Amino acid sequence: MASLACGPLSCYMYTLVCETTKEAAIVDPSFVKPSEFQALIDNLERQDATLKYVLLTHGHPDHVVGVVETMNTWPEASLHLHPMEEENYRRSREMGFEFGLRLPDTPLPVPTHDLRDGDAISIGDSIELSVVHTPGHAPGHVSFVDRRCRDEDRKDDSNTNHKPGSVLISGDLLFQGSVGRTDFHNSSIDDLYASIKRLYELFDEKSIILSGHTTPTYMNKERLNNPFVDVALKRPHELYKEAKERHGWLYE
C-alpha cells in the first residue's frame, strides 16, 4: 500500500496493488497538482499495475477532486460510492469553493457501483476489503478494512496477546487526536460517536487507522489520547444499539 497527502487540505490518497494479478485500487483520488497525479501514475507503472477500482470513503470535494481525471485516464475502472453520499458528491464542486478547492469544470462521473455495509471488494487474489458504514462526518461515509487480516484475527480468539489487528482506511471518521467535522448540514455527531464505538466493538485495538488527513495511528492509542473516543465509548450502549438498528448495519 502507498499513500500520498494531496492538495491544500493534505487529504490522503491510498493505492493498493495485488502482487500477483497486478490489479490496483485507489481510495479517495484527492490529487490536485499535476505532480501528485504523476506520482500516482508512476507508482502504478513501477508495479506494472492496472487500475481497476476507484473507492470513495465519502463525497466531500477534497476526497473526490481527482475523480474526473482518474476516470478519464482509466475509463474501464469501476467507481464505488455509498448511495447516501449522492448529495455530497453532486454538490462537491459547490462545496469545494467553500474549502478554497476548485474541482474540474467537467461533471463528475456517475458511480458505477454502490457501496453497502458488509460488502466485500476483491482486488486481485491477495487483497480483500470489507465495507463498513461509518456515518457521522457524512451520511454515507464508509471505512475499508483488510478483510483477510480480520479473518486471521478471528481464527483463535483465545490467543489475544498475539492478534495482529486489522488495517482500516477510515477516511474522515477518526484522526490522530481528533475526528471528522460534524458541522455540515447532513453531518451527525450522534452518528459519529456511534461509528467510533462501532470500530471498538468490531476490531482489535491494535488495529491501524489510516485516516484521510493525519498520520497513521492505532486504536489503542486513540482510546488513551483522543477525547472524542473517550466520549464515544462512555455514551450509553443503548445509543449505539439504536444507531445500529436504524442504519441496518450488517458487518459483524
N, C-alpha and C positions, 0 to 999 in steps of 0.2 A: 504494500500500500504506500502511495505517495500523497503528500499534502502540500498545498500552496495557499498562503494567505494573499487574497487578491483585493484590489480596489481600495478606495478611501476608507472603507469600514473594516478592512482586514478580514474579509469573510473567507473562511477556509473551503477550498475545493479538494475533494478526495478522489484519487484514482485507484482502482482495484483491477488487477490483471491476473487471470488464471495462468499459471505457469506452464500448463500442458497444452491447452487449446488456444491460448493467446487471446481469448475473448476478454473484453475490458468493459468496465462501467465507471462512470464518474458520478459523484454525488455533489449536487449544487454547483453547476458551472458558473462561478462568480467572477471570472476574469473580466477585466475592464481594459487593460492596456494590451497592445499587440504583443509585448514581450511576455505577458502572462499567458496569452493564448499559445504563443510559440513554445513556451515551457511545457504545456500540455501535449502539443504535437510531438515535441522532442522526446518526451517521456514515453509516449506510445510507440514511436518509431524505434527507440533504443531497444524496446522489448519485442519488436515486430508484432505489436498488438493491434487488434481491430476493435474499435468502439462499438459495442452492441447495445448498451443500456445507459440511459440518462435518468438518474434518480433524483427527485427533488424532495427535500425534507418538508418544505412549505413554499408558498408562492410569493414571499416578500421580494422586493426588487434586488436587494443585494445578493440573493441566492439564485436568481434566475436571469441576471443581466447578460450572461453568456449563452443563453439557450438558443437564440436565433442563429448565432454564428456556429454553434456546435451542430445544430441540426442541418444547417446548410452544408457543413463540411462532411458530416456523416449522415446522409439522409436515410440510410437503412436502419439507423439506431432507433430503438423504441424510447418513448418519453413517458415517464411514470410520475403521477401526482395523485394525492388523495382528493376525491371529489369535493370534499368540504373546503378545499382551497381554491375552488374555481373563482370566487370573487376576488381574493387577494391576487391571484395570478392575472386575472383580467385587468385589475387596477394597478398592476405593478409599475407601469410607466408613470402614471399619475403620482403614486406613492414615491417613486424614485426622485421626483423633483423635491419633495419634502426632505429627502436624505442628501440632496446635492448630488444625485446619481442619475445620469441620463442613460436610458435604455435606447436601443436602436429604434429608428422610426418604423421599421418593418414589424408588422403584427407578430406577436408571439405565436409559435405553432401550437396547434391543439394537441394536448396529451393523447398518446395512443393507448395508454393503459391506466386504469385506476389502481391506486394503492389501497389495500384494505388491511385492517388489523389481522395478523396471523398469516398473511400471505408469505410465501417463500419464493425467493428470486435466486435462481441458479446462474452463476457466472462461470461458464465452462463447467469443468468437473471437479474443481478444487475449492470453489467459493460458493457458499450458500448463505444468503441473508434472509432474516425474518423481518417483517414489517411490524412495528409496534406503534400503535396510535398513541401519541403523547400530546394531546391538545393543551392549550393554555396561552402560549405566546401567539398561536394561530389555531383556528378551529380544526383544521385538517393536518396539523403538524404530525410528522411521524419520525421515529428513530429507526435506524437499521442496526440489527445485531447479528454478529457472526454466529449463524445457527449451529454449525458443526462444533464450534468451541463450546456452545451452551450444551449440546448433547453430550460432549465429553464430561462436562461438569456433573451431569446427572447420572453417569454410569455407576458411581459409587458415592452415594450421599453420605456414607459414614466416614469417608476419608476427607473431612472438611479442611484439614490442615494443608492439603495439597491441591485443592481446587485451583485451577489457573485463572478462573474468572473469564468473563466474556469481553468482547470488544464492541462498544456501542458508538455508532456515529449519531450523535444526539442533536444535531442542528442547534437551534436556539432554545432548547429546553434547559439544559444545565451547563453552566460555565464553571471555571475555576473561581470559586469565591462568590459567584453570583448566578443569576438566571436570566432568561429572556424577558424582554419588556412585556408588560400586560396593560399598557395604556392605549392600545389601538382599539378601534370601535368594536371589533369582534374578538378581542382577547378576553381571557377569563382567569383571574388569579386563583379562583377555586379549582378550575380545571388544571392549572399549572401545578398547584400543590398536590392534587390527586395524581398527576402524571409522575411527579417526582417520587411520591410514595410508591407508585407502581414499579418504578425501577428497583427500589429497595425490597419490594415484595418478590420480584421475579429473578433478580440477578445477584450473584455472589458479590460481596462488597470489595473484592479485589479486582473487579471489572474495571477496565479502562474506559474513560469517557473521552471521545474525540468530538469536540464541540465545534460550533460554527464560528466562534470568534476568539477563543482563548487557547492557550497551550494545553496539551493533554493533561488529564488528571485522573484520579482514582475515586471510586465511590466512597471508599472508607475515609479517604482524606476529606472529601466534601462533607461527610457526616460530622466530622470533627470541627471543620473550619467554616462551613458555609451556613450563614444564618437562615437562609431560605430553606435549606434541607432540614435544619433543626425545627423550624416551624411546621414544615410539611409532615414530618414524622411524629410530631406531637399532637397533631389535629386528631379529633375523634375518628376512629376507624369507620364509623358509620358513614362519614362523608366520603371516604374512599369507596366504600361499597356502593353508595348511591351513584357516584360518577361511573363506576364500572358497569352498573346495570343500565344507566342512561345511555352510555356510549356503546353498549353491547360488546365490550372487549372480549376477544376470543383467545388471544395468545396467553398461554399459561406455562 
